[in-house]
Amino acid sequence: MEHELKTLTARLLAQRWLPRNDKLVRRALVDETFRFELDRRLADVGLRLLDNPYAAHVGVALEAELAEPVFGAGREYAASNLGLTRDEIALLVILWALIVLPKRERQVTRRELADDGQSDLFGGADKPVGHGESVSGALTEASLIADFGPRLGGRTKVRNFMLGKLARLGFIERRNGLISEGPLLDLALDYRVMADRIIHGTLGEVLAAAGHALPEGNAFDLADVLPDEDPPAEDA
């Protein structure tokens, strides 16, 4: 076990994120003893494992109490410890809202992209949580820039600099004019903290005005009212 722990810890530090289906990651998620020792080793250097069951990857992050001692000396920390500007953070939140919010609703209700608007919300409760392209949609760069480029410093800035930076950091992936979820988009941003603030806040109104319909509410609120089992059959 010692070699596996060293290997996984080193890979997490070197690669920043790993897929949930990685052999050693799966062991950390199901083997209590292995996970305890991994958490202890990460904690010894001020880190914790980022493990969101709805995200396709795991990663590592600083313990909250160490963010200021580690990043506080840099002026950019007031906005982001990744060196993101306000406009870049705004774009990141917009992308999160347009990709992760509907994705989480599909995951919680056990639907896939192909099922949107067609399947019964109550019929898939026993299905495993979906990940990847089956539940996570893509955006066209052209429509995103047309809708939000003027608000974020201009179309050229968004296309040539901001999207590229978010892609390099692992938040998004760009292919053939499409923007899809990167390893960190769902992992590094906390759905339970952000969802209600966006859906019921000013950004929700901005997105709606641009023609992007958001879920009506937090996906986990919907899950709370889903039936746990089929209703009993009525007597003949």
N, C-alpha and C positions, 0 to 999 in steps of 0.2 A: 504493500500500500504506500510505502514511503516514496518510492520512485514515481508512482502515479500522481501523488499529491504534489511533488516537486514539479513534475511535467505540466500538470494542469495549471498550477499557480504561475509558472513561468510563461506559459502560453497566454494566459489571461493578461498578464502584464505586457507582454511583447505585442500581442495582436489586438488588444483592447476589447474585443468581443469574440465570442465563439457561438456556433449554432447549437440549439438545444438538442439536436440529434447527434452531436458529437459523442463518442463513446465515453470519454471521461466526464463530460458534462452530464450525461444521463446518469452516470454513477453518482455524481454529486447531488443530483435531484432525487434519487431514490434510496441511496445508502445513508442512513442517519449518522453512522460513525464517521464515514468518509466526509460527509458534509460538515459535521461538527469540527473536524480537524482542519478542513479547508477554511472555514469561517475563522477559526482561531489564528491560523497563519496569516490570513489577510488582515485581521484586526491588529496583529502585532506590528504591522506597518501602516496602520491608520486607514485601511481599506475595508470595503464590504462588497459582497457579491450582489450584483443587480440581477434579480431573478423575477421576472414578470411572466406568469404562465401564459399570458396572451401575446407575448412577444416571441419572435422566432429565434432570438439570440439571448445570451447572457453576457454580462460584462462586469466591470469593477468600477467602483466610485469611492471617493473620499468619504470617510465618516464626517457627519455634519459639523462636528465641533472642530474639525481640522481645516475646514475650508478657508477661514480667515487667516490662520497662521501660515498656510501654504500659499494662498493666492492673494492675500490682502496687501502685499507690498506693490502689486502691479496696479496701475491706474485703471486698466481695462476691467478689473474685477468688479467695479461698480456696476457694470452692465453684464458681463459674462466672463467666466474664467477660461473660456475658449477664445477670447479675443473678438467676439461678435459685436458688431455695432448695434445700435437700436433698430435700424432698418432691417438688419439681418435677423435679429431676434423676432421682429414683427413678421417677416416672411416665414421664418421657421414655425411660428405659432399658426399662421395661416395654413401652411402645408400640413401641419399636424391636425388641424381642425378638418381639413378637406379629405385627408386620407385615413387618420386613425379613428375619428369619431364614427363614421359609418362602418368602418371595419369592426370596431368593438361591438356595435349593435349586431352585426352579423355573427360575431363569435358568441356573444351571450345568448342569442336566440338560435344558435346552431344553423345558420343559413350560410349559403355561399353566394358569390357574386352572380352566378347564373340563376339563383333562386329569387333575386330581389323582386319584390312585388308579386311573386307567384306562389311561394310555398306558405303553408300554414305556420305561423309563428310558434304554435304550440306542439308541432309534430316532431321536432328533432331534439328534444331535451336529452336523449341518451347518447347522442353523437358526441365524439370527442371535440375539443376546441380546435378549430381550424387555424392554420397559419399559412403565410405565403400568398401566392397569387390567387388561390381559391377564395380568399376573403378580402384581400387588400387590393384596392383598385389603383389605377394610375390616372394622372392628369396630363393634359397636353400643355407643353411649355407656352405655346402660342396663346391659348385661352387664359392661362394664369397671368401672363405678362400683360395681356390686353386688359384684364380686369383689375390688376393691382399694381402694375408697373408704374403708372403715374403717381401713385401714393407712396411709392418706396424709392424714389430718387431717379426714376426714369427707366425706360425699357432696356436700354443698353446696359445700364448698371446691373439690373436684375439678371439679364441673360448672361452677360459676360463675366460678371464678378460674383454676385451674391449666390446664385444657384451653384456655381462651381465650388465656392467655398463650403457650402452646406454639403455638397457631394463629397468633397475631400475629407470632411470631418465625420462622414459616415451616417448623416441624417437622411440623405436621399440618394437615389440612383437615377442617372439620366441615360436614356437609350432612345435613339431615333425620334427625338422630339417629345418623348414621354418622361414624366417624373413619377417614380414609384418609391415606395418605402425603403429606406436604408436600415441597417442593423440597429442604429441608435434612436430612430424616430420614436418608436413605441417604448423603447427600453429606458431612455433617459428622461422622458417627460411623463409625469405622473397623471394618468387619466383621472383618478379620483379627486385630484386637486384641481385639475384644469377644466374638466368637462362642463360642469354647471356654470363656471365663470364665463365660458365662451358661448354656450348655448343661450344663456339668459342675460348675457352682457352685451356691451356695445359692439364687440367684434362679431357676435352673431348677427346683429342688425346689418353690419357692413357686408358680411358674406351673403346674407339674404338679398340685400339690395343689388349685389353683383350677380344674382341668379343662382347661388349655390345653396340648395336646401340642406339644412342641418337636421339631425334627429330632433324629435320634439322634446326629448329629455335624456337624462343619464341612463345609459344602457342597463346599469345595475338596478335602477329603480324599476325598469320594465321587468327585469328578471325576478324581482321580488313578488310580482303578481302573476308570474307564470305558474300554472298548476304543477304540483310535484308528481302527480300521477293521474291516470285517466279517471274521469268521473265514473261512479258505479252505474251499472246498467239499470234501467228502470224495469220494474216488474211488469210482466206481460199482463 
